[in-house]
Amino acid sequence: MTLPARPPSFTPVSPVARPDMPWPELLEPAAPSPTEPRARRRVVGALLGLVAAAMLALGALALTGVAPWDREPEGATALDAKLERAISKAIVAAEKDGVALRVTSGLRSYAEQEALWAEGIETHGSEAEAARWVLPPDVSTHVEGLAVDVGPADGAAWLGEHGARWGLCQVYANEPWHFERVTKNKGTCPAPLPDAASLLDR
């Protein structure tokens, strides 16, 4: 077998060669572009920057357990859909009974609840006493979009009597205006807690 001519510096990787495949030519390396080193430095710099940012982010995550992009306190962005449907139906039914019923407070932001909590402590003198009427934002169901306060008084009383038709129950005995959806439609509401203070111990 006659091998095609090849440059003397070429070392075949295999002792067997196919005559129908020409040996590759050794190409002279192209002269580098004057802008190539600068462009390469920019790309390498950008990659190193991304690596450093990732390492910092992972370091923060390892130290705090919270990703740096998720440091803001959590809370709902809307009232719970089932709760919203239930209270809407209750308002219509109350109106048919000639009773005014409206939501006086629903979804609250973390900051709003935090301000109410601070005000409650100042008003009542201690966290334990304040918790009978207002909860910190980490515990409040208002921040989760799972609670509504209703009024006026006769509307709240009507909902206390009929709310279980839509799963709406008065949760605290001392807050006849505070309702959450804690049972199924036409279910039975559990007995209300005396107040919310017991939730701080859970």
N, C-alpha and C positions, 0 to 999 in steps of 0.2 A: 504494500500500500504506500502510495506516495502522498506525503502531507503537503498541503499548500505552503508556500513560502511564508515565513513569519519573521517578525523582527527578532534579532538575536537576544534581546533582553527579556523576551516573553517566556515565561515558564508555564507550560501547560499544567492544568490542575489534574488532568487525567491522562494516563498513557494511551488511552483509546481516543481517537479523534474521528469525527465524521467528515469525509472529504467534501461533502456538499455544503458544509458550514464554514465560511471563510473565517480566518483568525481575525479577531478584533484589531483594529488599528489603534496604535497608541496616539492619542490626541495631545497636542500641546495644551497645557492649561491656559484658559483665557486670562488675559491681563485683568486684574481687579479694577472695578470701577472706582474712581476717586471718591464717590459718595457711599460705596458699599460699607467700609468700616464704620462710618458715622451712623448709617441706617442700622447696621447690626448692633452697635452699641445701644441705640435707642430701643430696639426690640428686646435685647437682653436686660436693659434697665427696667423696662416695663414689666417683663416677666418676674424679675427679682422683686419689684414693688408688689406685685400680686401675691407672690409667695410670702413676703413679709406681712402683708395685710391679713392673709389667711392664718399665719402663725399667731398673730396678735389676737385675731378673733377666736381661734381655738384656745389660746391661753386664757382669754377672758371667760370663755365658756367653762373651762376646767376650774377656774378659780371661783366663779360665782354661781355656776349652774344655770345662768341665764344668758342667752345669746345677746350680744350688744344691740342687735336690731329689735330686741323684744324686751327692753327694759321698762317700757311704760306699763303701769298697772293695767291688768286685764279687766275687761268689762264687756257687757253686751253692746251691740251697736243698734239693736232694735228690741222692742218688746217681743217676748215670746209669741210666736204666731198663734198657737193654740189658746193662750191666755187672751190675746187680742180678739180672736174670733168669739170666745166665750163672753167677754165683757161687752162686746158690741151687741151680741144677741140679748144679753141681759138688759142693756139700756133700752132696746126696742121693746122688750116685754114689759119693762117697768113703765114705759111711756103709755103702753096700752092699758095698764092698770091705773093710769093717772098719777104716777109717781115720778118725780124728777130724779134722775140718777146720772151722775157724771163722774169721770175720772179726774181727781184733783192732783194726783201725782202718780207717775208710772215709772218709766225708765229713768234712772239717774246716772250721771257719770261718776266715775271714781272720785273725782275732785269735789263734785257736789256733795256726795255722801260723806267724804272726809270732813268737809266744812260743817255739815250737820252734826257729825259725831263730835267735833271739837266744841261746837256750840252747846251740845247736850251735856258734855262734861262740865263746861263752865257754868251752865244753868243749874245742874243737879249736884255738882260738887264732887262726883266720883264716877269712875267708869262703870262700876257695878250699878249705881243708881241711874246713870244715863242710859245704860243698856236696856232698862225697862221700857224706854220710849224710842230709842234710836240705836242702830247698830253700826259698828265700824264698816268701812267699805269692803273689807275682805270677807265679811259675813253676810252683809245685807243682800237680800234677794232682789231689791230694787236695782242694784248694780248689775245683776244677772238678767234683768228684764223679766223676772218671774213674779213680780208683785205689783199690785195697784192699790192706791188709796182712793176711796170714793166718798162722795158727799151728794147732797147735804145729809143731815142726820136721818131724815125719814127715808132717803134713798138707800143709805147704808143699812138701815134696819130692814128694808124690803129685801135687799140682797142677802142679808144674813138669813132671812127666812126662805128665800127662793133660789139662792145661788147654786145649791147642789145640783139643780137641773143642768147646769153647764160645767159642773165640777169646781165651782168657785166656793171657797170656804173662808170664813173668818179664822185667822190663825192665832191671834192673841186676844184673850178675854178683855184686856184693858184697852184694846184698839179696835173698836167696832167698825172702823173705816178701812182696815188693812185686809186685803183678800189675795189669796193665791189659788192657783188651780191645783188642788192636791187630791182630788178624787176623780173618778170617771163621770161622764155625763149621767145624770140621774143616780149618782152614787150617794153614799152616806158620808158626810163630813166627820172627821175625827173631832173629839173634844178639843177646844182651843187651849193652848198653853196659857198659864197665868199672865205671862209677859215674855219679852224676847231675851231677858237676861240669861236664862238657862242655856241659850245657844252659845254663849261665850265659853262655857265649860266643856263644850263638846270637842 
